[in-house]
Amino acid sequence: MPKKNPSQEEIYKATIKHLENQIKVLEITHQNDFEQLILTNEELREAEKRESEEKFRDLFENTTDLIQSVNLDGSFVYVNNSWLTSLGYRKEDISNISIFDIIHPDYHEHCKEMFQQIMSGKTVNNFETVFVSNKGNEITVEGNVNAKYENGEFVSTRGIFRDITERKKAEKERKNLENKLIQSEKSTALVRVVAGIAHEINNPLSAVQSDLYTITQYAGKLPDSKQQQKILKIANRDLEAISRATEIVLAMKSTHRPEEWHLTDLNNEIDTVLTLYHKQYKNRIKITKDYSSLPQVNVHGNDIGQVIGNLLMNAIDSIPEKGEITLSTKEIEDYISLSVKDTGGGIPEEIQNHIFDPFYTTKGVGKGTGLGLSLSYQIAEKHEGRLYVAETKQGTGSTFTLELPMEVKK
């Protein structure tokens, strides 16, 4: 039988079916393309995020600032390379230490207070503290610290610090120089004042001394009598007092010198100090001088006079009642030396290593600052010399020796 041709209606139905199939294919293709597009965009965002994180990580790891994040319990969440390098730790060490292991003990309480402020939501700016490295070196830092929160809960602190150790040293040196300049100006002004006072005192002393000499000469011509002897006794006693006052005035001028280097005779320096401290030892302690002929030595201001005064007072204070102090000088090769020997109680063995420490004193409250021997030790070093205990024995006394080079490299 011949094949029957499809009717018009059947052609329409077949065409519609074909179109529907084509549409489904297109829909599936478009859906796949859309899903692929979404996936591509997500990958792109993830890549951008990774790139951004890498940039920040690179910034954190290569900055010279010290960056750290610390948990509530004080353990470290994160530290950067500069932090590790400056403090001398390895990454694997961080899990075994806490924030208080790297903060100087003197700053623990201050840091605890700062921590409480941060937990309350405050950002602490220009916070200064001292870190301690793995090797014990102190590092002064300054930085800003704030808190990190997750879901409204405090999680950790985030801090960025800058090493300001060298800056603090420079500031300290500048301050020391400023203080030295101020002290030098004060010293110069004091020298002028003392010189003026000495001049004003010397003039009337000279006039009284001259009149007393005239009185003694006149009284010497009077007939020998009790009245004559009384006049001569009073006049001679007053002449001795004036002579003593003149010595004190000269000693005052000698001890107030400008803060500069100059040549001096060590024996004369000792005599000047003995004159000024005469009241401290008279009628109680015998002073014995054993001087050698010495060349002049280069000294700064009245520094050496201060050392001699400290050694003399130390010897005087060590003698409770009566005793003797011997001051000996001699020349040894390129040095000259002064030894101050006393018959006091000696230095107990357990404190011998501390006597030159600042503020260390065995004297009662209000009787000593503990700075005399410490300052004297520093002055000896400043003059490229040394100060030491040459001999000591409990119950028999001590000997302190000061050695000074004849030439000082200023």
C-alpha positions as CSV (number, residue, x, y, z in Angstrom):
1,M,0.0,0.0,0.0
2,P,1.2,3.4,-0.8
3,K,2.5,5.4,2.3
4,K,0.0,7.8,3.6
5,N,1.0,11.3,3.7
6,P,0.8,13.0,7.2
7,S,-2.0,15.4,7.6
8,Q,-1.4,19.0,8.2
9,E,-2.4,18.6,11.9
10,E,0.2,15.8,12.4
11,I,2.9,18.0,10.8
12,Y,2.0,20.8,13.2
13,K,2.1,18.5,16.2
14,A,5.5,17.0,15.2
15,T,6.9,20.5,14.7
16,I,5.7,21.6,18.1
17,K,7.2,18.5,19.7
18,H,10.6,19.2,18.0
19,L,10.6,22.8,19.2
20,E,9.8,21.8,22.7
21,N,12.7,19.4,22.7
22,Q,15.0,22.1,21.3
23,I,13.8,24.5,24.1
24,K,14.5,21.9,26.7
25,V,18.0,21.4,25.3
26,L,18.6,25.1,25.3
27,E,17.3,25.4,28.9
28,I,19.6,22.7,30.1
29,T,22.5,24.3,28.3
30,H,21.8,27.7,29.7
31,Q,21.4,26.3,33.2
32,N,24.7,24.6,32.9
33,D,26.3,27.8,31.6
34,F,24.7,29.8,34.5
35,E,25.9,27.3,37.1
36,Q,29.4,27.4,35.5
37,L,29.3,31.2,35.6
38,I,28.3,31.2,39.3
39,L,31.1,28.8,40.0
40,T,33.6,31.0,38.1
41,N,32.5,34.1,40.1
42,E,32.9,32.3,43.4
43,E,36.4,31.1,42.4
44,L,37.2,34.6,41.4
45,R,36.1,36.0,44.8
46,E,38.0,33.3,46.6
47,A,41.1,34.1,44.6
48,E,40.7,37.8,45.3
49,K,40.3,37.0,49.0
50,R,43.4,34.8,49.0
51,E,45.3,37.5,47.2
52,S,44.2,40.2,49.7
53,E,45.1,38.0,52.6
54,E,48.5,37.3,51.1
55,K,49.1,41.0,50.7
56,F,48.2,41.7,54.3
57,R,50.2,38.7,55.5
58,D,53.2,39.9,53.5
59,L,52.7,43.4,55.0
60,F,52.5,42.0,58.5
61,E,55.4,39.6,58.1
62,N,57.8,42.2,56.5
63,T,57.1,45.3,58.6
64,T,59.7,46.3,61.1
65,D,57.0,46.8,63.7
66,L,56.3,44.1,66.3
67,I,52.8,42.7,65.8
68,Q,51.1,40.3,68.2
69,S,47.7,38.9,69.1
70,V,47.1,37.6,72.6
71,N,44.3,35.4,74.0
72,L,42.4,36.1,77.2
73,D,44.6,33.7,79.1
74,G,47.8,35.5,78.0
75,S,48.8,32.9,75.3
76,F,49.8,34.1,71.9
77,V,47.5,33.7,68.9
78,Y,49.9,35.3,66.4
79,V,53.3,37.1,66.2
80,N,55.0,38.4,63.1
81,N,58.6,37.8,62.0
82,S,59.9,41.1,63.4
83,W,58.5,40.1,66.8
84,L,60.3,36.8,66.6
85,T,63.6,38.4,65.4
86,S,63.6,41.2,68.0
87,L,62.8,38.9,70.9
88,G,64.9,36.0,69.8
89,Y,62.2,33.3,69.7
90,R,61.3,30.7,67.1
91,K,57.7,30.1,65.9
92,E,57.6,26.7,67.7
93,D,58.5,28.5,71.0
94,I,55.4,30.7,71.0
95,S,53.0,28.0,72.2
96,N,55.1,27.5,75.3
97,I,55.2,31.2,76.5
98,S,52.7,33.8,77.6
99,I,52.6,37.6,77.3
100,F,54.0,37.9,80.9
101,D,57.1,36.0,79.9
102,I,58.1,38.7,77.6
103,I,57.0,41.8,79.6
104,H,59.5,43.1,82.2
105,P,58.4,42.3,85.7
106,D,58.3,46.0,86.7
107,Y,55.5,46.5,84.1
108,H,53.3,43.6,84.9
109,E,50.8,45.6,87.0
110,H,50.7,48.4,84.4
111,C,50.0,45.9,81.6
112,K,47.2,44.2,83.7
113,E,45.5,47.6,84.1
114,M,45.9,48.2,80.3
115,F,44.4,44.8,79.6
116,Q,41.3,45.6,81.7
117,Q,40.8,48.8,79.7
118,I,41.0,47.0,76.4
119,M,38.5,44.3,77.6
120,S,36.1,47.2,78.4
121,G,36.2,48.2,74.7
122,K,38.8,51.0,74.9
123,T,41.7,51.3,72.4
124,V,45.0,52.0,74.2
125,N,47.2,54.3,72.1
126,N,50.9,55.2,72.6
127,F,51.2,52.5,75.2
128,E,54.8,52.2,76.4
129,T,56.3,49.2,78.1
130,V,59.5,47.1,78.2
131,F,59.8,43.7,76.6
132,V,62.5,41.2,77.6
133,S,64.1,39.1,74.9
134,N,64.8,35.4,75.1
135,K,68.4,36.3,76.0
136,G,67.3,38.8,78.7
137,N,67.8,42.0,76.8
138,E,65.4,44.8,77.6
139,I,63.6,46.4,74.6
140,T,61.5,49.5,75.2
141,V,58.5,49.6,72.9
142,E,55.6,51.9,72.1
143,G,52.4,50.9,70.4
144,N,48.6,50.7,70.1
145,V,46.5,47.9,71.4
146,N,42.8,47.1,70.8
147,A,40.4,44.1,71.2
148,K,39.0,41.6,68.8
149,Y,35.4,40.5,69.3
150,E,33.4,37.6,67.8
151,N,29.6,37.4,68.3
152,G,29.9,40.1,70.8
153,E,32.4,38.2,72.9
154,F,36.0,39.3,73.7
155,V,38.4,36.9,71.9
156,S,41.9,38.5,71.9
157,T,43.9,41.6,71.9
158,R,45.7,42.9,68.8
159,G,48.8,45.1,69.3
160,I,51.4,46.7,67.0
161,F,54.5,48.0,68.7
162,R,57.6,49.9,67.6
163,D,61.1,49.4,69.1
164,I,62.0,52.8,70.7
165,T,65.0,51.6,72.7
166,E,67.6,53.7,70.8
167,R,65.3,56.7,70.9
168,K,64.9,56.4,74.7
169,K,68.7,56.1,75.0
170,A,69.2,59.2,72.9
171,E,66.6,61.1,75.0
172,K,68.4,60.0,78.2
173,E,71.8,61.0,76.9
174,R,70.4,64.4,75.8
175,K,68.8,64.9,79.3
176,N,72.1,64.0,80.9
177,L,73.9,66.5,78.8
178,E,71.3,69.1,79.6
179,N,71.7,68.4,83.3
180,K,75.5,68.5,83.1
181,L,75.2,71.9,81.3
182,I,72.8,73.2,84.0
183,Q,75.1,71.9,86.8
184,S,78.1,73.5,85.1
185,E,76.3,76.8,84.9
186,K,75.2,76.5,88.5
187,S,78.8,75.6,89.5
188,T,80.2,78.6,87.6
189,A,77.7,80.9,89.3
190,L,78.5,79.4,92.7
191,V,82.2,79.9,92.2
192,R,81.6,83.6,91.5
193,V,79.4,83.8,94.6
194,V,81.9,82.0,96.8
195,A,84.7,84.1,95.5
196,G,82.7,87.3,96.3
197,I,81.8,86.1,99.8
198,A,85.4,85.1,100.5
199,H,86.6,88.5,99.4
200,E,84.1,90.2,101.7
201,I,85.0,88.0,104.6
202,N,88.7,88.3,104.1
203,N,88.7,92.1,104.2
204,P,87.3,92.5,107.8
205,L,89.4,89.5,108.9
206,S,92.5,91.1,107.7
207,A,91.6,94.4,109.4
208,V,90.9,92.6,112.8
209,Q,94.1,90.5,112.4
210,S,96.2,93.7,111.8
211,D,94.6,95.4,114.9
212,L,95.3,92.3,117.1
213,Y,99.0,92.3,116.0
214,T,99.1,96.0,117.0
215,I,97.5,95.1,120.4
216,T,100.0,92.3,121.0
217,Q,102.9,94.6,120.2
218,Y,101.6,97.3,122.5
219,A,100.8,94.9,125.3
220,G,104.3,93.5,125.0
221,K,105.7,96.9,125.9
222,L,103.6,97.1,129.1
223,P,105.1,96.2,132.5
224,D,104.8,92.5,133.2
225,S,101.5,92.0,135.1
226,K,98.5,89.8,135.2
227,Q,96.6,92.3,133.1
228,Q,99.3,92.3,130.4
229,Q,99.3,88.4,130.3
230,K,95.5,88.4,130.1
231,I,95.6,90.9,127.1
232,L,98.2,88.8,125.3
233,K,96.3,85.5,125.9
234,I,93.1,87.0,124.5
235,A,94.8,88.6,121.5
236,N,96.7,85.4,120.7
237,R,93.6,83.2,121.0
238,D,91.7,85.6,118.7
239,L,94.7,85.5,116.2
240,E,94.4,81.7,116.1
241,A,90.7,81.9,115.5
242,I,91.2,84.4,112.7
243,S,93.9,82.2,111.2
244,R,91.5,79.3,111.3
245,A,88.7,81.3,109.7
246,T,91.1,82.4,106.9
247,E,92.0,78.7,106.3
248,I,88.3,77.8,106.0
249,V,87.7,80.7,103.6
250,L,90.6,79.6,101.4
251,A,89.3,76.0,101.6
252,M,85.9,77.1,100.5
253,K,87.4,78.9,97.5
254,S,89.4,75.8,96.7
255,T,86.5,73.4,96.7
256,H,84.2,75.4,94.5
257,R,86.0,75.3,91.2
258,P,84.5,75.5,87.7
259,E,83.5,72.1,86.2
260,E,86.6,71.8,84.0
261,W,89.8,69.8,84.0
262,H,92.9,71.2,85.8
263,L,96.2,70.2,87.4
264,T,96.3,69.9,91.2
265,D,98.5,68.6,94.0
266,L,96.8,65.7,95.7
267,N,98.5,66.5,99.0
268,N,97.0,70.0,99.0
269,E,93.6,68.5,98.1
270,I,93.8,66.3,101.2
271,D,94.8,69.2,103.5
272,T,91.9,71.3,102.1
273,V,89.4,68.5,102.9
274,L,90.9,68.1,106.4
275,T,90.4,71.8,107.1
276,L,86.8,71.6,106.1
277,Y,86.1,68.4,108.1
278,H,88.1,69.5,111.2
279,K,85.0,69.8,113.4
280,Q,84.0,66.2,112.6
281,Y,87.2,64.6,114.1
282,K,88.8,67.1,116.4
283,N,89.4,66.0,120.0
284,R,88.3,62.4,119.1
285,I,90.4,61.1,116.2
286,K,94.1,61.5,115.6
287,I,95.0,62.4,112.0
288,T,98.3,61.1,110.7
289,K,99.7,62.3,107.4
290,D,102.2,60.2,105.5
291,Y,102.7,62.2,102.3
292,S,105.2,61.6,99.5
293,S,106.3,64.2,97.1
294,L,103.9,63.9,94.1
295,P,103.7,65.3,90.6
296,Q,100.5,67.2,89.8
297,V,97.6,65.2,88.5
298,N,94.8,66.2,86.1
299,V,91.4,66.2,87.7
300,H,87.9,67.4,86.9
301,G,86.4,70.2,89.0
302,N,86.2,69.3,92.6
303,D,85.6,65.6,91.9
304,I,88.7,64.3,93.7
305,G,88.0,66.6,96.7
306,Q,84.6,65.0,96.9
307,V,86.1,61.5,96.8
308,I,88.6,62.4,99.6
309,G,85.8,63.9,101.6
310,N,83.7,60.7,101.2
311,L,86.6,58.5,102.2
312,L,87.4,60.7,105.2
313,M,83.8,60.7,106.4
314,N,83.5,57.0,105.9
315,A,86.6,56.5,108.1
316,I,85.3,58.9,110.7
317,D,81.9,57.2,110.9
318,S,83.6,53.8,111.3
319,I,85.3,54.9,114.6
320,P,82.7,55.0,117.4
321,E,84.8,56.7,120.0
322,K,88.5,57.5,119.8
323,G,90.8,56.2,117.1
324,E,93.2,57.1,114.3
325,I,93.1,57.8,110.6
326,T,96.2,57.7,108.5
327,L,96.3,59.3,105.1
328,S,99.2,58.1,102.9
329,T,100.2,59.2,99.4
330,K,102.8,57.8,97.0
331,E,103.8,57.5,93.4
332,I,103.7,54.1,91.7
333,E,104.9,54.0,88.1
334,D,102.3,56.0,86.1
335,Y,99.9,56.3,89.0
336,I,99.6,58.2,92.2
337,S,97.7,56.8,95.1
338,L,96.0,57.8,98.3
339,S,95.3,55.4,101.1
340,V,92.9,56.2,103.9
341,K,93.4,53.8,106.8
342,D,91.1,53.8,109.9
343,T,91.0,52.0,113.2
344,G,87.3,51.4,113.0
345,G,85.2,48.3,113.1
346,G,86.1,47.0,109.7
347,I,83.7,45.7,107.0
348,P,81.8,42.4,107.6
349,E,82.6,39.8,104.9
350,E,79.0,39.4,103.9
351,I,78.6,43.0,102.7
352,Q,82.1,43.6,101.2
353,N,80.7,43.0,97.7
354,H,78.0,45.6,98.1
355,I,79.8,48.7,99.6
356,F,80.1,50.4,96.2
357,D,76.4,49.7,95.2
358,P,74.2,52.8,94.9
359,F,72.0,53.4,98.0
360,Y,73.7,50.7,100.0
361,T,74.4,51.9,103.6
362,T,74.9,50.3,107.0
363,K,74.3,53.6,108.7
364,G,71.0,54.3,110.5
365,V,68.0,56.1,109.0
366,G,68.8,59.7,108.2
367,K,72.5,59.2,108.7
368,G,73.6,58.2,105.2
369,T,72.2,58.0,101.6
370,G,74.4,55.1,100.5
371,L,75.7,57.2,97.6
372,G,79.1,58.4,98.9
373,L,81.2,55.4,98.0
374,S,79.1,54.6,94.8
375,L,79.7,58.2,93.5
376,S,83.4,58.0,94.5
377,Y,83.8,54.8,92.6
378,Q,82.2,56.4,89.5
379,I,84.5,59.4,89.8
380,A,87.6,57.2,90.0
381,E,86.4,55.4,86.8
382,K,85.8,58.8,85.1
383,H,89.4,59.7,85.9
384,E,90.5,56.3,84.4
385,G,91.6,55.3,87.9
386,R,90.2,52.9,90.5
387,L,88.9,52.8,94.1
388,Y,89.0,49.7,96.1
389,V,89.2,48.2,99.6
390,A,92.9,47.4,100.0
391,E,92.5,45.8,103.4
392,T,89.8,45.2,106.0
393,K,89.4,43.2,109.2
394,Q,86.6,43.3,111.7
395,G,87.6,44.9,114.9
396,T,90.8,46.4,113.5
397,G,89.7,48.7,110.7
398,S,89.8,49.2,106.9
399,T,92.0,50.8,104.2
400,F,90.5,52.3,101.1
401,T,92.9,53.1,98.2
402,L,92.3,55.6,95.4
403,E,94.6,55.3,92.4
404,L,94.8,58.0,89.7
405,P,96.8,58.0,86.4
406,M,99.1,60.9,85.9
407,E,97.7,61.4,82.4
408,V,93.9,61.2,81.7
409,K,92.5,60.8,78.2
410,K,89.6,63.3,78.6
